[in-house]
Amino acid sequence: MTVTREQVEQAAVRIDGRVRRTPVLRVSETVTFKLELLQHVGSFKPRGMFNRLLAAKEDGSLTGVGAVTASGGNAGLAVAYAARELGVPARIFVPQNAPAAKVARLRTLDADVVQVGSEYAEAYAAAVVASEESGALFAHAYDQPEVVAGQGTLGLELLEQIDGFDTVLVAVGGGGLIAGIATAIGDRARVVSVEPELAPTLARALEAGGPIDVQVGGVAADSLGARRIGEIAFEVAVRQNITPVLVDEAAITAARQELWREYRLATEHGAATAYAALTSGAYKPAADERIVVVVCGANTDLGTLS
C-alpha cells in the first residue's frame, strides 16, 4: 500500500467543509506551531476518518450498519464524530486503560464504546472481528490509504499558510499523520519523526528494514501506543528519507508543561512529543533553520497541568 500526492489533494476536496483549517502560531523567529489540537474533537484524526467514511459512502461500502474502529482514544473520537455527522452508527473498541476523559467524550458522541484488553493491539483484534461479523465499515486508526491521505491535508495547509519552512517535527504512533504530511510536502521540506523512547515503532522498523512489533509504554502510550508502525508509514518513511528522533519520558513531560505554561496550550503527552525534540535537544536545528512543530492533540486531563 502507498499514498500519493494526488490522493491527498482528492481528500482535501472531499473533506472540505467537514474539518477545520487550523491556525499556525509563530512562537519565535524560527519556530512555528501548527495548532491541530484545535481540530474537531481535539486531534488531527477527523481529517482521515472523514475521508475514509466519505470515500466509502461514495462507493457504497458505508451502509446503515455504520463504522467500527479500534483506538486508544483519538481515532475513536474521530470516527464517532464523523459517523454522527454522516448519520450512521459508530462502535469504538478501546483498551481498558484508555483515558477516562476520552471514553467519556466518546459516549457524548453517541458511540457504542467497548473496552477490551490492556493495549491497542487487543482492541484492534476485537474490532476486526466485530466488523467481519456485523458488516460495518472498518476504519483503521492509521494504516489505510484514505486515512493517510486525509491526514495529509494538514501538510497541504502548511504549504499554504507558511511562506517557506525547512523542517516539520511530527509525533509518531502508528504513523498515519507523518505519512500523510510527508506525502503532501514531498521534497519541499525535511520531515522528522519524533517518538518516545518507550514506543519507538518507526525507529525500530527503520533499523530492521520493515515493520516489527515493539514493546510500548510510557506517558504517551494512550495516543502513541501502536505496537507496530503502519505499512504505509514505513513505505513513506523510506521513500521520503524521514529522519527518526527519540525523546525520553522526562522530556515529553517537561515539553507538555512548557506548552501549557508559556503558550496556554493544553496538550496530551503524545502531542507534546514533537516539541520535546526541540526543548530537550534531541533534535538540534541548524542556525536559522525554520521549523514547524505539529501540536496534534488536546484530549488530556487538565488536572495534570500546572
N, C-alpha and C positions, 0 to 999 in steps of 0.2 A: 504494500500500500504506500501511496505517496499523496502529496497535495501540491497543487500548482498555484502560481500567482493568479491565473485565470479563475480558478475555483474560489480563491479569496475574494476577488473582485465580484464574482457572481453572488457570493454570500453577502457582501456589502449591500448589493441591490435588494436581495431577498429580505434581509432583516431591517432595512431602512424603516425608521419609524417605530420599530419594536424595542430598540435598545437606545441607551443614552450615548451621546457623543461626549465622553467625559473630558474634563478640562486638564490642562497642564499647568504646573506651578513652577516657575523658575526660582530656585532657592539660593543660588549663587551664580557667579559668572560662568561657571562650567557645569552646573548640575541642575537638571530639571526633573520634577516628579510628574509621572503620568498618573492621575488620580482615579484609577479604575475602581478603587474602593467605593466610589460614588455611583457605580453601576447599579441597576435594579438588583434587589436582594443582596447587595453588598459584596459582589465579586464580579470578575470578568466572565463568569460561566454562562450567563444568558446569551452571549453572542453565539457561542457554539450550539447551545441547546435550541435556540430559536431556529438556527439554520438547519439543524438535524430534523426537527419536527416539521418545519415548513417544507423542506425538501420531500419529506415522507408524505406530507399532505398532498403535494403536487403529484407524486407518483402512485398515490392510493394506498400506501402501506401504513399510514396513520389512520386508524379506524376509531370507532366509538369505544373500543376496549381501552384505548389510551396508551400511555407510555410507562416504562419501568426503567429504573436505573439503580446503580449501587454507588454510594457516595459517603465520604467522611463528613459531608455536610453541604459544601458549596454547590457541587454539581446537582445534588438532590434539590436544593433550593431553586436552582435554575430550571430544572425540569418541571418542578411543581409550579413555578411561576409561569413558564411558557405554556404548559398544558392548561392551566387555568385560563390564561389569556386566549387560548385557542378553543376552549370549551370541551376539553377531553380529560378523563381521569388520569391521575399520576400515582404510581406506587413506588415508594422510595425505600431501598434497603440500606441501612446504615449500621456500622459497628455499635456494639453495646456501649462503648466508651466515647461515642460521638458527643461533642459539647452540648450541654443541655440547652444553651441558647439557640443552637442550630436546629435541634429537634423540635423545640417549641415553635420556632419560626416555620418549620415545615408544616406543622399542623395548622397554623393560621392560614396557610395557602391551600388548605383543603386536601392535602396529600394524605394517602394511606401510608403511614410510616411503620416499617418493620425493622426491628433491631436484632441483628444476628452476628454472633461471633465477636472477637476482640480486635479485628483489624479489617481493612478494606477488602483483602482477598476473600475472606469468608462471606462478607456481604455481597461481593461480586458473584460468587458461585451461586448463592441463593437467588440473586436477581436473574441470572441467566436461566435457571430452571423455571422461575415464575414466568418469564417472558415466553419460553417454549410451551409451557402448559396453557397459558392464557391467550396467546396470540398478540399480546401487547407489543408495541414497538420498543426494542431495546435501544436505549441511548447510552452509549459508553461515556464514561466520565472524561476520557481524553484521547482515545485511540480509534476514532472513526474519521474518515475524510471530511464529512460535513461538519463535525465538531471542530476539528482543527482549522478548517477554512473559516469558520465563524470566528474563532479566537483571533485569527489573523487580521480581521478587520481593525483590531486595535493598532496593528502595525501601519495599516493604511492611514489611520487617523494621525499617527505620529508624523508621517511624511507630510501631511497637510498642515499640521499645527505648528511644527518647529522648523525654523529656517536653518537646516543643517545640524547634524549631530554625528558623532563618531562612534558611540558605543551605547548599547542598550543592555542594562542589567535586568535579568528576569529570574525570579524564583522558579524552581522546577520540582514538581512532584511526579506526575505521570508524563508530563512533557507536552501536553496539548497546546498550552499557551506559547511556549517558546518555539515550538514547531510552526505555529501559525504566524507569529511575529517574524521569524527568520525567513519564512517563505515570502511574506509580504514585502519585507525590506530588501531582500536579495543581497546584492553586493554594495548597497549604499551605506552600510554601517556594520560594525562588528556586533555580534550578539554573544553575550556572556551568560552562561547558565550558573546560577548560584543555588547550591544545595546545602542542607545541614550535613555535618559530618556523620550524623546518626541516620541519615536517609539518603545515601549517595547513589541513587539509581542510575542516573545518566553517567556520572563519572566512572562507576564500575563497569557499565556497559561499554563505554569507550575503551577502557583498559582491556576488556575481554573480547572485543570485536563483535559484540552483539548483546541484545538484552538478556540479562540474567536476573534471577531472584536475589534480593539482598535483604538482610535484616533491617528493619526500620523502627525508629523510636524517637524520643525526644520531644521538646516543647512544641515543635511544628508538625508533629505527626498527624494531627487531626486534619490538616489540609495538604501536607506534603508527604503523606504516608503511603503512597503507592509502592508496592514491593518490587515492581518491575517497570522499567521505562517502556513507553509505548513503542510499537514497531515504527509508526510514522515518525515519532520524535527522534528515534535513533537514526533513521534514514536521513532526515533533515539535518540532524547534528553533524553527521559525517559529510553530507553534501555541502553544507554551509560552513564547515570548519568552526563549529561553535566551541568557544573556549570554556572549559569547566572550572569552577571555583567552589571550594568547600569552606563553610564557616561553622564555628563551634557554638555550643548552646549559650555560653555567656555573651557572645557577640550578637546573637539573634535577640536575646532578651534586652540587652543594652540598646540595640538599634530600635526596638519597638518602643522602649521607654523614651528615647530621644525623639522619635516621630511624634509622640504624644506631647512631651514637654515643650519642644521647640516649635512644632507646627500644628499642634492640636489635631493630629491625625490619629484616630483610634483604629489601630490595625490588629489583625490576628498575627500570631508569630510567623506564620508562613509568609504573610505579606511583608513583614519586616526583614525577611531573609535576604532579599536583593540589596536592600540598603545596608545590611550588615557587612556586605562585601567591601563597601567603601569605608564605613566607620571603623572597622576592625583592621583595615589594611590588607585583607585577604586579596583584594584587587587593588593594584596600585596604578592609577591612571598616569599617563604621560602629562607633561606640562601642557596646559591649555586644552587637554582632551575634553570634548563636550559629551557629557554623559546624561542619558535618560535612565531613571530608575522607575520601573513599573511597580507601583504600590497597588497590589491587586486584590486585597480583601479586607473587609471590616467586621466580619462576624466573630466577635470576641466578647468575653466577659469584661465589661467596663470596670468592674470592681478590682480587676488585676492591674489597672493602670494607676500610676501615681506621679 
